[in-house]
Amino acid sequence: MKKYSRLFFFIFSFGVLTTYAQNWKITESDKSIILIGEGWIKMLQGTDGYQEGEPSEYNDSMYEESEEETITMYNSAKNRIVMINEANQTYAEGTLEAYCDAVKSMREGMSEEMLQNIIKQQNAMPVPKVIVTKEKGESIMDYATMKYSIESDSGFFEEKWITNDPDLMEITEAYREMLEFSSRLVACAVPDESFLRSDPEFSEAYKAVQQAGFELRSNRYEEEGSESSSEVISIEKGVVSASEFDMPEGYTKRSLREFMMNM
């Protein structure tokens, strides 16, 4: 899969949630954690600095930030985004619109000639043909799944195990809204539509798979032969403290643009 600049990493770094009654904690195999509650969704990306421990043993001391990683939170009702860097004790917050403006402004240092060359290169890339097959998947944490296999012109692309268990309906709906939100961020951040056509992830077939339910496991196969995987290993309800969503005390506030430029 084509690797884009760090600008586009921010597009996919957090999700959105609008309808839920309980708080949730979702832990993945790479030790990433998603916390849901108080109108917020908070995402902590797993790192090598994350110390050993069972998912139920999560606390602040177990999660160690590096300067290249960010904790993100989003509150749809308040239309607020918060980005936190624990390494240098800084944070930034603002609206969705302000976030989009900040991402766009990061291209200000790029000459028009350079930008047009990048767009020309993207337009020259072929639109991948994406084929999806579906079959009954194995049970994951006692949740029934459907397994989706996704192929593109360049070969096998990804496998996804997706559930529609009614006990996880709140999370499933949140996941679908997250995808809609991500699409809005992509649309406002990329310099040209050509960036939305050359990768299997942007195809309608791939988006339909994402919308099929809540993803519990995925295996990704990159063009260079590398593989990456992710799996939800713990889902807990009603265990998140409201203090998890407080703004960081004693941290220096930066603008969204300044915060992202200093990543």
CYANA upper distance limits for C-alpha pairs under 8 A (distance plus 0.5 A):
  1 MET  CA    199 ASP  CA      7.54
  1 MET  CA    222 GLU  CA      5.88
  1 MET  CA    223 GLU  CA      6.17
  2 LYS  CA    199 ASP  CA      7.76
  4 TYR  CA      8 PHE  CA      6.96
  4 TYR  CA      9 PHE  CA      8.44
  5 SER  CA      9 PHE  CA      7.85
  6 ARG  CA     10 PHE  CA      7.79
  7 LEU  CA     11 ILE  CA      8.17
  7 LEU  CA    103 VAL  CA      7.62
  7 LEU  CA    106 MET  CA      8.24
  8 PHE  CA     12 PHE  CA      7.86
  8 PHE  CA    189 ALA  CA      8.28
  8 PHE  CA    190 VAL  CA      8.36
  9 PHE  CA     13 SER  CA      6.95
 10 PHE  CA     14 PHE  CA      8.41
 11 ILE  CA    182 SER  CA      7.15
 11 ILE  CA    185 LEU  CA      6.39
 11 ILE  CA    186 VAL  CA      6.61
 11 ILE  CA    189 ALA  CA      8.15
 12 PHE  CA    182 SER  CA      6.88
 13 SER  CA     72 THR  CA      7.81
 14 PHE  CA     42 LYS  CA      8.31
 14 PHE  CA     43 MET  CA      6.96
 14 PHE  CA     72 THR  CA      6.64
 14 PHE  CA     73 MET  CA      7.54
 14 PHE  CA     74 TYR  CA      7.95
 15 GLY  CA     41 ILE  CA      7.65
 15 GLY  CA     74 TYR  CA      7.48
 15 GLY  CA    175 TYR  CA      8.20
 15 GLY  CA    178 MET  CA      5.10
 15 GLY  CA    179 LEU  CA      7.93
 15 GLY  CA    181 PHE  CA      7.47
 15 GLY  CA    182 SER  CA      7.50
 16 VAL  CA     41 ILE  CA      7.16
 16 VAL  CA     74 TYR  CA      6.56
 16 VAL  CA     75 ASN  CA      7.50
 16 VAL  CA     76 SER  CA      6.86
 16 VAL  CA    174 ALA  CA      7.26
 16 VAL  CA    175 TYR  CA      8.24
 16 VAL  CA    177 GLU  CA      6.73
 16 VAL  CA    178 MET  CA      5.06
 16 VAL  CA    181 PHE  CA      6.94
 17 LEU  CA     39 GLY  CA      8.09
 17 LEU  CA     40 TRP  CA      7.66
 17 LEU  CA     41 ILE  CA      7.00
 17 LEU  CA     74 TYR  CA      8.29
 17 LEU  CA     75 ASN  CA      7.61
 17 LEU  CA     76 SER  CA      6.78
 17 LEU  CA    174 ALA  CA      5.36
 17 LEU  CA    175 TYR  CA      8.09
 17 LEU  CA    177 GLU  CA      6.96
 17 LEU  CA    178 MET  CA      7.09
 18 THR  CA     39 GLY  CA      7.82
 18 THR  CA     75 ASN  CA      8.29
 18 THR  CA     76 SER  CA      6.25
 18 THR  CA     77 ALA  CA      7.19
 18 THR  CA    174 ALA  CA      7.30
 18 THR  CA    177 GLU  CA      8.18
 19 THR  CA    170 GLU  CA      7.58
 19 THR  CA    173 GLU  CA      8.05
 19 THR  CA    174 ALA  CA      7.39
 20 TYR  CA    170 GLU  CA      6.07
 20 TYR  CA    171 ILE  CA      8.34
 20 TYR  CA    174 ALA  CA      8.31
 21 ALA  CA    170 GLU  CA      8.38
 22 GLN  CA     37 GLY  CA      7.27
 22 GLN  CA    237 LYS  CA      7.35
 22 GLN  CA    238 GLY  CA      6.55
 23 ASN  CA     35 LEU  CA      7.98
 23 ASN  CA     36 ILE  CA      5.54
 23 ASN  CA     37 GLY  CA      4.83
 23 ASN  CA     38 GLU  CA      8.01
 23 ASN  CA    237 LYS  CA      6.42
 23 ASN  CA    238 GLY  CA      5.49
 23 ASN  CA    239 VAL  CA      7.37
 23 ASN  CA    240 VAL  CA      6.58
 24 TRP  CA     34 ILE  CA      8.43
 24 TRP  CA     35 LEU  CA      6.38
 24 TRP  CA     36 ILE  CA      5.42
 24 TRP  CA     37 GLY  CA      7.25
 24 TRP  CA    235 ILE  CA      7.64
 24 TRP  CA    236 GLU  CA      6.17
 24 TRP  CA    237 LYS  CA      5.06
 24 TRP  CA    238 GLY  CA      6.42
 24 TRP  CA    239 VAL  CA      7.25
 24 TRP  CA    240 VAL  CA      7.08
 25 LYS  CA     33 ILE  CA      7.53
 25 LYS  CA     34 ILE  CA      6.23
 25 LYS  CA     35 LEU  CA      5.17
 25 LYS  CA     36 ILE  CA      6.85
 25 LYS  CA    234 SER  CA      8.30
 25 LYS  CA    235 ILE  CA      6.35
 25 LYS  CA    236 GLU  CA      5.64
 25 LYS  CA    237 LYS  CA      6.99
 25 LYS  CA    239 VAL  CA      7.52
 25 LYS  CA    240 VAL  CA      7.18
 26 ILE  CA     33 ILE  CA      6.17
 26 ILE  CA     34 ILE  CA      5.56
 26 ILE  CA     35 LEU  CA      7.06
 26 ILE  CA    232 VAL  CA      7.46
 26 ILE  CA    233 ILE  CA      8.31
 26 ILE  CA    234 SER  CA      6.21
 26 ILE  CA    235 ILE  CA      5.18
 26 ILE  CA    236 GLU  CA      7.03
 27 THR  CA     31 LYS  CA      6.79
 27 THR  CA     32 SER  CA      6.40
 27 THR  CA     33 ILE  CA      5.09
 27 THR  CA     34 ILE  CA      7.03
 27 THR  CA     55 PRO  CA      6.95
 27 THR  CA    232 VAL  CA      6.34
 27 THR  CA    233 ILE  CA      6.34
 27 THR  CA    234 SER  CA      5.55
 27 THR  CA    235 ILE  CA      7.09
 28 GLU  CA     32 SER  CA      5.75
 28 GLU  CA     33 ILE  CA      6.88
 28 GLU  CA    230 SER  CA      7.16
 28 GLU  CA    231 GLU  CA      5.85
 28 GLU  CA    232 VAL  CA      4.70
 28 GLU  CA    233 ILE  CA      5.82
 28 GLU  CA    234 SER  CA      7.43
 29 SER  CA    230 SER  CA      6.44
 29 SER  CA    231 GLU  CA      5.72
 29 SER  CA    232 VAL  CA      6.64
 29 SER  CA    233 ILE  CA      6.49
 30 ASP  CA     46 GLY  CA      6.04
 30 ASP  CA     47 THR  CA      8.15
 30 ASP  CA    230 SER  CA      7.12
 30 ASP  CA    231 GLU  CA      8.33
 31 LYS  CA     45 GLN  CA      7.75
 31 LYS  CA     46 GLY  CA      5.02
 31 LYS  CA     47 THR  CA      7.79
 31 LYS  CA     50 TYR  CA      7.80
 32 SER  CA     43 MET  CA      8.00
 32 SER  CA     44 LEU  CA      6.09
 32 SER  CA     45 GLN  CA      4.95
 32 SER  CA     46 GLY  CA      4.54
 32 SER  CA     47 THR  CA      8.34
 33 ILE  CA     43 MET  CA      6.42
 33 ILE  CA     44 LEU  CA      5.60
 33 ILE  CA     45 GLN  CA      7.01
 33 ILE  CA     46 GLY  CA      7.73
 34 ILE  CA     41 ILE  CA      7.47
 34 ILE  CA     42 LYS  CA      6.12
 34 ILE  CA     43 MET  CA      5.08
 34 ILE  CA     44 LEU  CA      6.83
 35 LEU  CA     41 ILE  CA      6.21
 35 LEU  CA     42 LYS  CA      5.46
 35 LEU  CA     43 MET  CA      6.92
 35 LEU  CA    240 VAL  CA      7.43
 36 ILE  CA     40 TRP  CA      6.33
 36 ILE  CA     41 ILE  CA      5.00
 36 ILE  CA     42 LYS  CA      6.83
 36 ILE  CA    240 VAL  CA      7.93
 37 GLY  CA     41 ILE  CA      7.02
 37 GLY  CA    240 VAL  CA      7.48
 37 GLY  CA    242 ALA  CA      7.52
 37 GLY  CA    245 PHE  CA      8.26
 38 GLU  CA    242 ALA  CA      6.85
 38 GLU  CA    245 PHE  CA      7.71
 39 GLY  CA     75 ASN  CA      6.18
 39 GLY  CA     76 SER  CA      7.91
 39 GLY  CA     77 ALA  CA      7.54
 40 TRP  CA     73 MET  CA      6.90
 40 TRP  CA     74 TYR  CA      6.01
 40 TRP  CA     75 ASN  CA      5.10
 40 TRP  CA     76 SER  CA      8.09
 40 TRP  CA    245 PHE  CA      7.32
 41 ILE  CA     73 MET  CA      5.94
 41 ILE  CA     74 TYR  CA      6.01
 41 ILE  CA     75 ASN  CA      7.21
 42 LYS  CA     71 ILE  CA      7.71
 42 LYS  CA     72 THR  CA      6.24
 42 LYS  CA     73 MET  CA      4.81
 42 LYS  CA     74 TYR  CA      7.30
 42 LYS  CA    245 PHE  CA      7.90
 43 MET  CA     71 ILE  CA      6.35
 43 MET  CA     72 THR  CA      5.96
 43 MET  CA     73 MET  CA      6.92
 44 LEU  CA     70 THR  CA      7.97
 44 LEU  CA     71 ILE  CA      5.67
 44 LEU  CA     72 THR  CA      7.63
 45 GLN  CA     69 GLU  CA      7.93
 45 GLN  CA     70 THR  CA      8.04
 45 GLN  CA     71 ILE  CA      7.60
 46 GLY  CA     50 TYR  CA      7.01
 46 GLY  CA     63 TYR  CA      8.36
 47 THR  CA     63 TYR  CA      8.46
 47 THR  CA     64 GLU  CA      7.99
 47 THR  CA     65 GLU  CA      8.11
 49 GLY  CA     63 TYR  CA      7.49
 49 GLY  CA     64 GLU  CA      5.89
 49 GLY  CA     65 GLU  CA      7.84
 50 TYR  CA     62 MET  CA      6.06
 50 TYR  CA     63 TYR  CA      5.49
 50 TYR  CA     64 GLU  CA      6.28
 51 GLN  CA     62 MET  CA      5.80
 51 GLN  CA     63 TYR  CA      7.61
 52 GLU  CA     62 MET  CA      8.28
 53 GLY  CA     57 GLU  CA      6.55
 53 GLY  CA     58 TYR  CA      7.91
 54 GLU  CA     58 TYR  CA      7.87
 55 PRO  CA    234 SER  CA      7.35
 58 TYR  CA     62 MET  CA      6.86
 58 TYR  CA     63 TYR  CA      8.47
 59 ASN  CA     63 TYR  CA      7.66
 64 GLU  CA     86 GLU  CA      8.42
 65 GLU  CA     69 GLU  CA      6.63
 65 GLU  CA     70 THR  CA      7.80
 65 GLU  CA     85 ASN  CA      7.68
 65 GLU  CA     86 GLU  CA      6.28
 65 GLU  CA     87 ALA  CA      6.06
 66 SER  CA     86 GLU  CA      8.26
 66 SER  CA     87 ALA  CA      6.19
 67 GLU  CA     85 ASN  CA      7.63
 67 GLU  CA     87 ALA  CA      6.14
 67 GLU  CA     88 ASN  CA      7.71
 67 GLU  CA    263 MET  CA      7.13
 68 GLU  CA    263 MET  CA      6.28
 69 GLU  CA     85 ASN  CA      7.50
 69 GLU  CA    263 MET  CA      8.17
 70 THR  CA     83 MET  CA      6.99
 70 THR  CA     84 ILE  CA      6.14
 70 THR  CA     85 ASN  CA      5.64
 70 THR  CA     86 GLU  CA      8.15
 71 ILE  CA     83 MET  CA      6.34
 71 ILE  CA     84 ILE  CA      5.51
 71 ILE  CA     85 ASN  CA      6.96
 71 ILE  CA     86 GLU  CA      8.49
 72 THR  CA     81 ILE  CA      7.95
 72 THR  CA     82 VAL  CA      6.22
 72 THR  CA     83 MET  CA      5.04
 72 THR  CA     84 ILE  CA      6.70
 73 MET  CA     81 ILE  CA      6.33
 73 MET  CA     82 VAL  CA      5.52
 73 MET  CA     83 MET  CA      6.95
 73 MET  CA    245 PHE  CA      8.40
 74 TYR  CA     79 ASN  CA      8.05
 74 TYR  CA     80 ARG  CA      6.27
 74 TYR  CA     81 ILE  CA      5.06
 74 TYR  CA     82 VAL  CA      6.78
 75 ASN  CA     79 ASN  CA      6.19
 75 ASN  CA     80 ARG  CA      5.71
 75 ASN  CA     81 ILE  CA      7.05
 76 SER  CA     80 ARG  CA      7.07
 79 ASN  CA     94 GLY  CA      8.49
 79 ASN  CA     95 THR  CA      5.93
 79 ASN  CA     96 LEU  CA      6.89
 80 ARG  CA     93 GLU  CA      7.28
 80 ARG  CA     94 GLY  CA      5.91
 80 ARG  CA     95 THR  CA      5.24
 80 ARG  CA     96 LEU  CA      7.17
 81 ILE  CA     93 GLU  CA      5.79
 81 ILE  CA     94 GLY  CA      5.88
 81 ILE  CA     95 THR  CA      6.46
 81 ILE  CA     96 LEU  CA      7.21
 81 ILE  CA     99 TYR  CA      8.23
 82 VAL  CA     91 TYR  CA      7.54
 82 VAL  CA     92 ALA  CA      6.19
 82 VAL  CA     93 GLU  CA      4.78
 82 VAL  CA     94 GLY  CA      7.33
 83 MET  CA     91 TYR  CA      5.94
 83 MET  CA     92 ALA  CA      5.77
 83 MET  CA     93 GLU  CA      6.82
 84 ILE  CA     89 GLN  CA      8.01
 84 ILE  CA     90 THR  CA      6.59
 84 ILE  CA     91 TYR  CA      4.82
 84 ILE  CA     92 ALA  CA      7.18
 84 ILE  CA    248 PRO  CA      8.43
 85 ASN  CA     89 GLN  CA      6.14
 85 ASN  CA     90 THR  CA      5.85
 85 ASN  CA     91 TYR  CA      6.55
 86 GLU  CA     90 THR  CA      7.28
 89 GLN  CA    250 GLY  CA      8.28
 89 GLN  CA    251 TYR  CA      5.40
 89 GLN  CA    252 THR  CA      6.88
 90 THR  CA    251 TYR  CA      5.53
 90 THR  CA    252 THR  CA      5.11
 90 THR  CA    253 LYS  CA      6.25
 90 THR  CA    254 ARG  CA      7.34
 90 THR  CA    259 PHE  CA      8.31
 91 TYR  CA    248 PRO  CA      8.22
 91 TYR  CA    251 TYR  CA      7.09
 91 TYR  CA    252 THR  CA      6.81
 91 TYR  CA    253 LYS  CA      5.56
 91 TYR  CA    254 ARG  CA      6.53
 91 TYR  CA    259 PHE  CA      7.62
 92 ALA  CA    253 LYS  CA      6.04
 92 ALA  CA    254 ARG  CA      5.58
 92 ALA  CA    255 SER  CA      6.12
 92 ALA  CA    256 LEU  CA      5.81
 92 ALA  CA    259 PHE  CA      6.91
 93 GLU  CA    255 SER  CA      7.82
 93 GLU  CA    256 LEU  CA      7.00
 94 GLY  CA     98 ALA  CA      6.39
 94 GLY  CA     99 TYR  CA      7.12
 94 GLY  CA    256 LEU  CA      7.72
 95 THR  CA     99 TYR  CA      6.76
 96 LEU  CA    100 CYS  CA      6.80
 97 GLU  CA    101 ASP  CA      6.72
 98 ALA  CA    102 ALA  CA      6.63
 98 ALA  CA    256 LEU  CA      8.16
 99 TYR  CA    103 VAL  CA      6.79
 99 TYR  CA    256 LEU  CA      6.95
 99 TYR  CA    257 ARG  CA      8.39
100 CYS  CA    104 LYS  CA      6.71
100 CYS  CA    185 LEU  CA      7.27
100 CYS  CA    188 CYS  CA      6.46
100 CYS  CA    189 ALA  CA      6.63
101 ASP  CA    105 SER  CA      6.59
102 ALA  CA    106 MET  CA      7.02
102 ALA  CA    256 LEU  CA      6.53
102 ALA  CA    257 ARG  CA      5.16
103 VAL  CA    107 ARG  CA      8.09
103 VAL  CA    189 ALA  CA      6.51
103 VAL  CA    257 ARG  CA      7.32
104 LYS  CA    108 GLU  CA      8.16
104 LYS  CA    188 CYS  CA      8.21
104 LYS  CA    189 ALA  CA      6.23
104 LYS  CA    190 VAL  CA      8.36
105 SER  CA    257 ARG  CA      7.84
106 MET  CA    257 ARG  CA      7.60
106 MET  CA    261 MET  CA      7.81
110 MET  CA    114 MET  CA      6.89
110 MET  CA    115 LEU  CA      6.97
111 SER  CA    115 LEU  CA      6.72
112 GLU  CA    116 GLN  CA      6.56
113 GLU  CA    117 ASN  CA      6.65
114 MET  CA    118 ILE  CA      6.82
115 LEU  CA    119 ILE  CA      6.77
116 GLN  CA    120 LYS  CA      6.49
117 ASN  CA    121 GLN  CA      6.69
118 ILE  CA    122 GLN  CA      6.77
119 ILE  CA    123 ASN  CA      6.63
119 ILE  CA    191 PRO  CA      8.20
119 ILE  CA    192 ASP  CA      7.12
119 ILE  CA    194 SER  CA      7.28
119 ILE  CA    195 PHE  CA      8.31
120 LYS  CA    124 ALA  CA      6.78
121 GLN  CA    125 MET  CA      7.20
122 GLN  CA    194 SER  CA      6.08
122 GLN  CA    195 PHE  CA      6.74
122 GLN  CA    198 SER  CA      7.69
123 ASN  CA    194 SER  CA      5.84
123 ASN  CA    195 PHE  CA      8.48
125 MET  CA    198 SER  CA      6.54
126 PRO  CA    198 SER  CA      6.64
127 VAL  CA    197 ARG  CA      6.26
127 VAL  CA    198 SER  CA      5.50
127 VAL  CA    199 ASP  CA      7.85
128 PRO  CA    152 SER  CA      6.55
128 PRO  CA    153 ASP  CA      6.35
128 PRO  CA    197 ARG  CA      8.34
128 PRO  CA    198 SER  CA      6.84
128 PRO  CA    199 ASP  CA      7.17
128 PRO  CA    200 PRO  CA      6.61
129 LYS  CA    152 SER  CA      5.91
129 LYS  CA    153 ASP  CA      6.21
129 LYS  CA    200 PRO  CA      8.17
130 VAL  CA    150 ILE  CA      7.38
130 VAL  CA    151 GLU  CA      6.15
130 VAL  CA    152 SER  CA      5.02
130 VAL  CA    153 ASP  CA      7.60
130 VAL  CA    200 PRO  CA      6.91
130 VAL  CA    203 SER  CA      7.69
130 VAL  CA    205 ALA  CA      7.03
130 VAL  CA    206 TYR  CA      7.93
131 ILE  CA    150 ILE  CA      6.32
131 ILE  CA    151 GLU  CA      5.68
131 ILE  CA    152 SER  CA      6.80
131 ILE  CA    205 ALA  CA      7.82
132 VAL  CA    148 TYR  CA      7.12
132 VAL  CA    149 SER  CA      6.14
132 VAL  CA    150 ILE  CA      5.17
132 VAL  CA    151 GLU  CA      6.96
132 VAL  CA    205 ALA  CA      7.54
132 VAL  CA    206 TYR  CA      8.31
133 THR  CA    148 TYR  CA      6.24
133 THR  CA    149 SER  CA      5.75
133 THR  CA    150 ILE  CA      7.22
134 LYS  CA    146 MET  CA      7.35
134 LYS  CA    147 LYS  CA      6.21
134 LYS  CA    148 TYR  CA      5.13
134 LYS  CA    149 SER  CA      6.92
135 GLU  CA    146 MET  CA      6.37
135 GLU  CA    147 LYS  CA      5.85
135 GLU  CA    148 TYR  CA      7.21
136 LYS  CA    145 THR  CA      7.05
136 LYS  CA    146 MET  CA      5.13
136 LYS  CA    147 LYS  CA      6.27
137 GLY  CA    144 ALA  CA      7.78
137 GLY  CA    145 THR  CA      5.48
137 GLY  CA    146 MET  CA      5.04
137 GLY  CA    147 LYS  CA      5.09
137 GLY  CA    161 TRP  CA      7.02
138 GLU  CA    144 ALA  CA      7.33
138 GLU  CA    145 THR  CA      6.69
138 GLU  CA    146 MET  CA      8.18
138 GLU  CA    147 LYS  CA      8.36
139 SER  CA    143 TYR  CA      5.86
139 SER  CA    144 ALA  CA      5.25
139 SER  CA    145 THR  CA      6.45
140 ILE  CA    144 ALA  CA      7.21
140 ILE  CA    145 THR  CA      7.72
140 ILE  CA    216 LEU  CA      7.76
141 MET  CA    233 ILE  CA      7.83
141 MET  CA    234 SER  CA      8.49
143 TYR  CA    163 THR  CA      7.16
143 TYR  CA    165 ASP  CA      6.92
144 ALA  CA    163 THR  CA      6.47
144 ALA  CA    164 ASN  CA      8.22
144 ALA  CA    165 ASP  CA      7.44
145 THR  CA    161 TRP  CA      6.24
145 THR  CA    162 ILE  CA      5.58
145 THR  CA    163 THR  CA      4.96
145 THR  CA    164 ASN  CA      7.85
146 MET  CA    161 TRP  CA      6.11
146 MET  CA    162 ILE  CA      5.84
146 MET  CA    163 THR  CA      6.95
147 LYS  CA    159 GLU  CA      7.47
147 LYS  CA    160 LYS  CA      6.15
147 LYS  CA    161 TRP  CA      5.03
147 LYS  CA    162 ILE  CA      6.96
148 TYR  CA    159 GLU  CA      6.11
148 TYR  CA    160 LYS  CA      5.61
148 TYR  CA    161 TRP  CA      6.90
148 TYR  CA    162 ILE  CA      8.27
148 TYR  CA    209 VAL  CA      7.77
149 SER  CA    157 PHE  CA      8.44
149 SER  CA    158 GLU  CA      6.63
149 SER  CA    159 GLU  CA      5.10
149 SER  CA    160 LYS  CA      7.14
150 ILE  CA    156 PHE  CA      7.03
150 ILE  CA    157 PHE  CA      6.09
150 ILE  CA    158 GLU  CA      5.67
150 ILE  CA    159 GLU  CA      6.61
150 ILE  CA    206 TYR  CA      8.06
151 GLU  CA    155 GLY  CA      6.22
151 GLU  CA    156 PHE  CA      4.97
151 GLU  CA    157 PHE  CA      5.50
151 GLU  CA    158 GLU  CA      7.46
152 SER  CA    156 PHE  CA      6.86
152 SER  CA    157 PHE  CA      6.79
152 SER  CA    200 PRO  CA      7.25
154 SER  CA    223 GLU  CA      7.68
155 GLY  CA    223 GLU  CA      8.49
156 PHE  CA    221 TYR  CA      7.15
157 PHE  CA    220 ARG  CA      6.56
157 PHE  CA    221 TYR  CA      5.65
157 PHE  CA    222 GLU  CA      7.38
158 GLU  CA    218 SER  CA      7.48
158 GLU  CA    219 ASN  CA      6.01
158 GLU  CA    220 ARG  CA      4.94
158 GLU  CA    221 TYR  CA      6.40
159 GLU  CA    218 SER  CA      5.94
159 GLU  CA    219 ASN  CA      5.64
159 GLU  CA    220 ARG  CA      7.14
160 LYS  CA    215 GLU  CA      7.26
160 LYS  CA    216 LEU  CA      8.21
160 LYS  CA    217 ARG  CA      6.28
160 LYS  CA    218 SER  CA      4.92
160 LYS  CA    219 ASN  CA      7.18
161 TRP  CA    215 GLU  CA      6.40
161 TRP  CA    216 LEU  CA      6.23
161 TRP  CA    217 ARG  CA      5.61
161 TRP  CA    218 SER  CA      6.83
162 ILE  CA    212 ALA  CA      7.67
162 ILE  CA    213 GLY  CA      6.18
162 ILE  CA    214 PHE  CA      5.87
162 ILE  CA    215 GLU  CA      4.89
162 ILE  CA    216 LEU  CA      6.27
162 ILE  CA    217 ARG  CA      7.77
163 THR  CA    213 GLY  CA      6.07
163 THR  CA    214 PHE  CA      5.83
163 THR  CA    215 GLU  CA      6.95
163 THR  CA    216 LEU  CA      7.49
164 ASN  CA    168 LEU  CA      7.75
164 ASN  CA    169 MET  CA      7.67
164 ASN  CA    172 THR  CA      7.78
164 ASN  CA    212 ALA  CA      8.42
164 ASN  CA    213 GLY  CA      5.78
164 ASN  CA    214 PHE  CA      6.95
165 ASP  CA    169 MET  CA      7.26
168 LEU  CA    172 THR  CA      6.58
169 MET  CA    173 GLU  CA      6.58
170 GLU  CA    174 ALA  CA      6.73
171 ILE  CA    175 TYR  CA      6.54
171 ILE  CA    214 PHE  CA      7.67
172 THR  CA    176 ARG  CA      6.87
172 THR  CA    213 GLY  CA      6.29
172 THR  CA    214 PHE  CA      5.36
173 GLU  CA    177 GLU  CA      6.80
174 ALA  CA    178 MET  CA      6.56
175 TYR  CA    179 LEU  CA      6.91
175 TYR  CA    213 GLY  CA      8.37
175 TYR  CA    214 PHE  CA      6.95
176 ARG  CA    180 GLU  CA      7.01
176 ARG  CA    210 GLN  CA      8.29
176 ARG  CA    211 GLN  CA      6.33
176 ARG  CA    213 GLY  CA      8.08
177 GLU  CA    181 PHE  CA      6.64
178 MET  CA    182 SER  CA      6.60
179 LEU  CA    183 SER  CA      6.77
179 LEU  CA    210 GLN  CA      8.29
179 LEU  CA    211 GLN  CA      8.23
180 GLU  CA    184 ARG  CA      7.04
181 PHE  CA    185 LEU  CA      6.92
182 SER  CA    186 VAL  CA      6.68
183 SER  CA    187 ALA  CA      6.67
184 ARG  CA    188 CYS  CA      6.82
185 LEU  CA    189 ALA  CA      6.54
186 VAL  CA    190 VAL  CA      6.50
187 ALA  CA    193 GLU  CA      8.35
190 VAL  CA    195 PHE  CA      7.13
191 PRO  CA    195 PHE  CA      8.21
192 ASP  CA    196 LEU  CA      8.49
193 GLU  CA    197 ARG  CA      7.62
194 SER  CA    198 SER  CA      7.50
196 LEU  CA    202 PHE  CA      6.11
197 ARG  CA    202 PHE  CA      6.57
197 ARG  CA    203 SER  CA      7.48
198 SER  CA    202 PHE  CA      8.07
199 ASP  CA    203 SER  CA      7.78
200 PRO  CA    206 TYR  CA      7.18
201 GLU  CA    206 TYR  CA      6.15
201 GLU  CA    207 LYS  CA      7.53
202 PHE  CA    206 TYR  CA      7.34
202 PHE  CA    207 LYS  CA      7.44
203 SER  CA    207 LYS  CA      6.85
204 GLU  CA    208 ALA  CA      6.64
205 ALA  CA    209 VAL  CA      7.10
206 TYR  CA    210 GLN  CA      6.95
207 LYS  CA    211 GLN  CA      6.75
208 ALA  CA    212 ALA  CA      6.79
209 VAL  CA    213 GLY  CA      8.48
210 GLN  CA    214 PHE  CA      8.41
210 GLN  CA    215 GLU  CA      8.11
216 LEU  CA    231 GLU  CA      6.07
216 LEU  CA    232 VAL  CA      5.61
217 ARG  CA    229 SER  CA      7.99
217 ARG  CA    230 SER  CA      6.09
217 ARG  CA    231 GLU  CA      4.61
217 ARG  CA    232 VAL  CA      6.81
218 SER  CA    229 SER  CA      6.06
218 SER  CA    230 SER  CA      5.90
218 SER  CA    231 GLU  CA      6.95
219 ASN  CA    227 GLU  CA      7.62
219 ASN  CA    228 SER  CA      6.38
219 ASN  CA    229 SER  CA      4.88
219 ASN  CA    230 SER  CA      7.20
220 ARG  CA    227 GLU  CA      6.11
220 ARG  CA    228 SER  CA      5.65
220 ARG  CA    229 SER  CA      6.54
221 TYR  CA    225 GLY  CA      7.21
221 TYR  CA    226 SER  CA      6.66
221 TYR  CA    227 GLU  CA      5.17
221 TYR  CA    228 SER  CA      7.20
222 GLU  CA    226 SER  CA      5.78
222 GLU  CA    227 GLU  CA      6.48
240 VAL  CA    244 GLU  CA      7.70
242 ALA  CA    246 ASP  CA      7.89
254 ARG  CA    258 GLU  CA      6.63
254 ARG  CA    259 PHE  CA      6.29
255 SER  CA    259 PHE  CA      6.53
256 LEU  CA    260 MET  CA      6.71
257 ARG  CA    261 MET  CA      6.53
258 GLU  CA    262 ASN  CA      6.71
259 PHE  CA    263 MET  CA      7.16
